[in-house]
């Protein structure tokens, strides 16, 4: 499934801080399961791409939570973070963890893990 990816680095290549920003942001739509473990929404999930913290946003968020979608995208743009798209399998498609390939605008491919 195609997802919007916000990377934890600026267009200048600087690492975004704090280091747990992706988990904090994804926590806005998370819940806790009966086992007291955090469950991230399929609309907004933290992941790592080639060692860089990122969030994956399901494009459906634009319809389901338009204010949050607008806020997150504005926040990413204001912080000059890299935004791209990637094909990311849903957790139901890949119960052992997310492994996919992201293709950047320049055609370079990156391994995606979540």
C-alpha positions as CSV (number, residue, x, y, z in Angstrom):
1,X,0.0,0.0,0.0
2,X,1.3,3.4,-0.9
3,X,2.1,5.6,2.1
4,X,3.4,9.1,2.7
5,X,6.8,9.0,4.4
6,X,8.1,11.9,6.5
7,X,11.8,11.3,7.2
8,X,13.6,12.5,10.3
9,X,16.1,14.5,8.4
10,X,16.0,17.9,6.7
11,X,16.6,18.5,3.0
12,X,20.1,19.7,4.1
13,X,20.7,16.2,5.6
14,X,20.6,17.2,9.3
15,X,19.1,14.7,11.7
16,X,15.8,15.9,13.3
17,X,15.6,16.0,17.1
18,X,14.4,14.8,19.5
19,X,15.3,11.3,18.5
20,X,11.9,9.9,19.5
21,X,9.9,12.4,17.4
22,X,8.3,9.6,15.2
23,X,7.0,7.7,18.2
24,X,5.7,10.9,19.8
25,X,3.9,11.9,16.7
26,X,2.5,8.4,16.1
27,X,1.3,8.3,19.7
28,X,-1.3,10.9,18.8
29,X,-3.5,8.2,17.2
30,X,-2.3,5.2,19.3
31,X,-4.1,3.1,21.8
32,X,-3.1,0.6,24.4
33,X,-4.0,-3.1,24.1
34,X,-5.1,-5.5,26.8
35,X,-1.5,-6.5,27.2
36,X,-0.7,-2.8,28.0
37,X,1.4,-2.4,24.9
38,X,1.0,0.5,22.5
39,X,-0.9,-0.1,19.3
40,X,-0.2,2.5,16.6
41,X,-3.0,3.4,14.2
42,X,-2.7,2.1,10.7
43,X,-3.1,5.8,9.7
44,X,0.1,6.9,11.4
45,X,3.0,4.6,12.3
46,X,6.7,5.1,13.2
47,X,9.3,3.2,11.2
48,X,13.0,3.3,10.3
49,X,14.3,3.6,6.7
50,X,18.1,3.0,6.4
51,X,18.6,4.1,10.0
52,X,16.5,7.2,9.8
53,X,13.4,7.6,12.0
54,X,10.3,8.2,9.9
55,X,6.5,8.2,10.1
56,X,4.3,6.5,7.5
57,X,1.0,8.2,6.9
58,X,-1.9,6.4,5.2
59,X,-3.3,8.7,2.6
60,X,-6.8,7.9,4.0
61,X,-5.9,10.1,7.0
62,X,-6.6,13.1,4.7
63,X,-10.2,12.1,4.6
64,X,-10.6,10.5,8.1
65,X,-8.7,13.1,10.1
66,X,-8.2,16.1,7.8
67,X,-7.2,18.5,10.6
68,X,-4.5,16.2,11.9
69,X,-3.3,15.4,8.3
70,X,-3.0,19.1,7.6
71,X,-1.2,19.8,10.9
72,X,1.4,17.0,10.3
73,X,2.1,18.0,6.8
74,X,2.4,21.6,7.7
75,X,4.7,20.7,10.6
76,X,6.9,18.6,8.3
77,X,7.2,21.4,5.8
78,X,7.9,24.0,8.5
79,X,10.8,21.8,9.8
80,X,12.1,21.3,6.2
81,X,11.8,17.5,6.6
82,X,12.0,15.2,3.6
83,X,8.6,13.9,2.4
84,X,8.3,11.0,-0.1
85,X,6.0,8.0,-0.9
86,X,6.7,4.3,-0.5
87,X,4.9,1.0,-0.9
88,X,4.5,-0.3,2.7
89,X,2.7,-3.5,3.4
90,X,0.1,-3.3,6.2
91,X,0.7,-5.2,9.4
92,X,-1.9,-7.8,8.3
93,X,0.0,-8.3,5.1
94,X,3.3,-8.9,6.9
95,X,3.0,-10.0,10.5
96,X,6.7,-10.5,10.9
97,X,7.4,-6.8,10.5
98,X,7.4,-4.3,7.7
99,X,10.0,-4.8,4.9
100,X,9.5,-2.9,1.7
101,X,11.3,-0.8,-0.8
102,X,11.0,3.0,-1.0
103,X,11.7,4.7,-4.3
104,X,12.8,8.4,-4.0
105,X,12.1,11.0,-6.6
106,X,15.6,10.5,-8.0
107,X,14.9,6.8,-8.5
108,X,17.1,5.6,-5.7
109,X,15.7,2.7,-3.7
110,X,15.9,2.2,0.1
111,X,15.0,-0.6,2.4
112,X,12.1,0.1,4.7
113,X,11.7,-1.6,8.1
114,X,9.0,-1.1,10.7
